[in-house]
Amino acid sequence: MSKITVFAEFTNGKIKSGTLELLTAAKAAGAEISAIAVGPGAKAIAKDLGTYGAKKVFVCENETLKDYNSEVFGNLVSGLIKKSGSTIVLASGTMLARDLFPRVATKLNAGMIGDCTGLKLSGGSVSVQRPLYSGKCTANVDFQNCDTQIVLMRANQLPIGSPDASLITEIVEESAPAADLKTIVKQVVKGASTKLDLTEANVIVSGGRGMKGAEHFKLLQDLADVLGATVGASRAVVDAGWVPHAMQVGQTGKTVAPSLYIACGISGAIQHLAGMSSSKVIVAINKDPEAPIFKKATYGIVGDAFEILPLLTQEFKKILQ
Ligand SMILES: Cc1cc2nc3c(=O)[nH]c(=O)nc-3n(C[C@H](O)[C@H](O)[C@H](O)COP(=O)(O)OP(=O)(O)OC[C@H]3O[C@@H](n4cnc5c(N)ncnc54)[C@H](O)[C@@H]3O)c2cc1C
């Protein structure tokens, strides 16, 4: 039986959906699963990880883990992976994981493949799919000559199974190893947003230069509020200073894969498409019928976003509220 470790991420006592996707995939493959949960609140979610199939959960809540530090996390997580005996490690490709796992891979002399959109687990081996050249083609990739295989998956690519409260899990409490640190995180200043991060959002309403000014993003926010969506943006509007970089979708912004992506006044440049083209349903609103975004869109609305957005908000309100 193959041994798989899933690196668990969580916020406010809730396991992130990307982690649940990976637990579900590992369980479906019949693997012996362990999970690693580190940072404040890790103990509280350990049992929940068990209900999704983790037989053993390593938890660590040291004070040193309060704010993410790649050295501290790198030492701890690579040690726990060794302890688990797993040869396959799965993590959701969040900003944290993308920073952490190259370090972990170096420590374990492991292979690592990031930004995966497809995952096949059979026996002790993994094959993945990942987009290349800003999504113009997809590569099938296998590991070679490495004992440990680390996969970072994009969120919203795999189904999530139901929890099973009858599953028994062993919770192992660990402490972070002392280290001679080269960097110390003094303070993390978090944004005020209470909205779901773009990378986890199931519905995204995004605006581009066609929105003509920061003040008109209210139209996008109104629709997002009705749909329970998060607002995103193209780089053109981030560069113009209308919205912060955290809202940027695309090659140099965030990669998203929601069930529904509504692009308003966005032309569909290849660098934007690179960040959102694996969305399940894409709706484009653009007054130019020749805009490239329509080639990617599932549904296209040719027209003025300033007229269409309030109408959509009004109609969805009738259905959803
Ligand atoms: C190295 C590099 C990295 C990049 N990374 C990114 C990235 O991560 N993300 C990203 O988005 N871009 C990125 N870009 C920039 C990218 O090439 C485009 O310039 C950018 O995406 C254009 O943004 P836009 O679609 O908002 O603006 P435009 O291309 O100017 O498009 C505006 C659209 O709005 C439409 N419009 C105008 N008025 C209305 C209206 N009233 N109603 C409806 N539609 C209207 C227009 O028809 C037009 O199609 C990158 C570029 C480079 C070179």
The ligand as an SDF file (V2000), in Angstrom:
LIG
                    3D

 53 58  0  0  0  0  0  0  0  0999 V2000
    5.1810   39.8290  -18.6070 C   0  0  0  0  0  0  0  0  0  0  0  0
    3.7320   40.2300  -18.5400 C   0  0  0  0  0  0  0  0  0  0  0  0
    2.9440   39.7260  -17.5300 C   0  0  0  0  0  0  0  0  0  0  0  0
    1.5990   40.0790  -17.4570 C   0  0  0  0  0  0  0  0  0  0  0  0
    0.8150   39.5630  -16.4540 N   0  0  0  0  0  0  0  0  0  0  0  0
   -0.5070   39.8150  -16.4460 C   0  0  0  0  0  0  0  0  0  0  0  0
   -1.3670   39.2550  -15.4500 C   0  0  0  0  0  0  0  0  0  0  0  0
   -0.9460   38.5460  -14.5310 O   0  0  0  0  0  0  0  0  0  0  0  0
   -2.6890   39.5320  -15.5150 N   0  0  0  0  0  0  0  0  0  0  0  0
   -3.2310   40.3290  -16.4980 C   0  0  0  0  0  0  0  0  0  0  0  0
   -4.4620   40.5470  -16.4780 O   0  0  0  0  0  0  0  0  0  0  0  0
   -2.4470   40.9020  -17.4140 N   0  0  0  0  0  0  0  0  0  0  0  0
   -1.1050   40.6860  -17.4100 C   0  0  0  0  0  0  0  0  0  0  0  0
   -0.3150   41.2980  -18.3260 N   0  0  0  0  0  0  0  0  0  0  0  0
   -0.9020   42.3880  -19.1440 C   0  0  0  0  0  0  0  0  0  0  0  0
   -1.6890   41.8960  -20.3430 C   0  0  0  0  0  0  0  0  0  0  0  0
   -0.8440   41.7290  -21.4490 O   0  0  0  0  0  0  0  0  0  0  0  0
   -2.7800   42.9380  -20.7140 C   0  0  0  0  0  0  0  0  0  0  0  0
   -2.1600   44.1660  -20.9500 O   0  0  0  0  0  0  0  0  0  0  0  0
   -3.8480   43.1230  -19.6420 C   0  0  0  0  0  0  0  0  0  0  0  0
   -4.3690   41.8730  -19.2460 O   0  0  0  0  0  0  0  0  0  0  0  0
   -4.9690   43.9770  -20.2230 C   0  0  0  0  0  0  0  0  0  0  0  0
   -5.9060   44.2400  -19.2330 O   0  0  0  0  0  0  0  0  0  0  0  0
   -7.4290   44.5450  -19.6190 P   0  0  0  0  0  0  0  0  0  0  0  0
   -7.9740   43.3930  -20.3570 O   0  0  0  0  0  0  0  0  0  0  0  0
   -8.0880   44.9880  -18.3720 O   0  0  0  0  0  0  0  0  0  0  0  0
   -7.2850   45.8380  -20.5200 O   0  0  0  0  0  0  0  0  0  0  0  0
   -7.4970   46.0670  -22.1260 P   0  0  0  0  0  0  0  0  0  0  0  0
   -6.6450   45.0680  -22.8300 O   0  0  0  0  0  0  0  0  0  0  0  0
   -7.2570   47.4760  -22.3250 O   0  0  0  0  0  0  0  0  0  0  0  0
   -8.9890   45.6490  -22.3220 O   0  0  0  0  0  0  0  0  0  0  0  0
  -10.0890   46.4000  -21.8970 C   0  0  0  0  0  0  0  0  0  0  0  0
  -11.3180   45.7600  -22.5040 C   0  0  0  0  0  0  0  0  0  0  0  0
  -12.4590   46.3940  -22.0020 O   0  0  0  0  0  0  0  0  0  0  0  0
  -13.4250   46.4770  -23.0220 C   0  0  0  0  0  0  0  0  0  0  0  0
  -14.3490   47.5520  -22.6720 N   0  0  0  0  0  0  0  0  0  0  0  0
  -14.1220   48.8940  -22.6880 C   0  0  0  0  0  0  0  0  0  0  0  0
  -15.1880   49.5550  -22.2190 N   0  0  0  0  0  0  0  0  0  0  0  0
  -16.1290   48.6230  -21.9130 C   0  0  0  0  0  0  0  0  0  0  0  0
  -17.4350   48.6790  -21.3860 C   0  0  0  0  0  0  0  0  0  0  0  0
  -18.0060   49.8310  -21.0650 N   0  0  0  0  0  0  0  0  0  0  0  0
  -18.1000   47.5290  -21.2140 N   0  0  0  0  0  0  0  0  0  0  0  0
  -17.5350   46.3290  -21.5340 C   0  0  0  0  0  0  0  0  0  0  0  0
  -16.2970   46.2140  -22.0360 N   0  0  0  0  0  0  0  0  0  0  0  0
  -15.5920   47.3510  -22.2110 C   0  0  0  0  0  0  0  0  0  0  0  0
  -12.6230   46.7160  -24.2850 C   0  0  0  0  0  0  0  0  0  0  0  0
  -13.3420   46.3090  -25.4340 O   0  0  0  0  0  0  0  0  0  0  0  0
  -11.3860   45.8570  -24.0380 C   0  0  0  0  0  0  0  0  0  0  0  0
  -11.5370   44.5540  -24.5790 O   0  0  0  0  0  0  0  0  0  0  0  0
    1.0400   40.9620  -18.4210 C   0  0  0  0  0  0  0  0  0  0  0  0
    1.8540   41.4540  -19.4470 C   0  0  0  0  0  0  0  0  0  0  0  0
    3.1730   41.1070  -19.4970 C   0  0  0  0  0  0  0  0  0  0  0  0
    4.0140   41.6310  -20.6240 C   0  0  0  0  0  0  0  0  0  0  0  0
  1  2  1  0
  2  3  1  0
  2 52  2  0
  3  4  2  0
  4  5  1  0
  4 50  1  0
  5  6  2  0
  6  7  1  0
  6 13  1  0
  7  8  2  0
  7  9  1  0
  9 10  1  0
 10 11  2  0
 10 12  1  0
 12 13  2  0
 13 14  1  0
 14 15  1  0
 14 50  1  0
 15 16  1  0
 16 17  1  0
 16 18  1  0
 18 19  1  0
 18 20  1  0
 20 21  1  0
 20 22  1  0
 22 23  1  0
 23 24  1  0
 24 25  2  0
 24 26  1  0
 24 27  1  0
 27 28  1  0
 28 29  2  0
 28 30  1  0
 28 31  1  0
 31 32  1  0
 32 33  1  0
 33 34  1  0
 33 48  1  0
 34 35  1  0
 35 36  1  0
 35 46  1  0
 36 37  1  0
 36 45  1  0
 37 38  2  0
 38 39  1  0
 39 40  1  0
 39 45  2  0
 40 41  1  0
 40 42  2  0
 42 43  1  0
 43 44  2  0
 44 45  1  0
 46 47  1  0
 46 48  1  0
 48 49  1  0
 50 51  2  0
 51 52  1  0
 52 53  1  0
M  END
$$$$
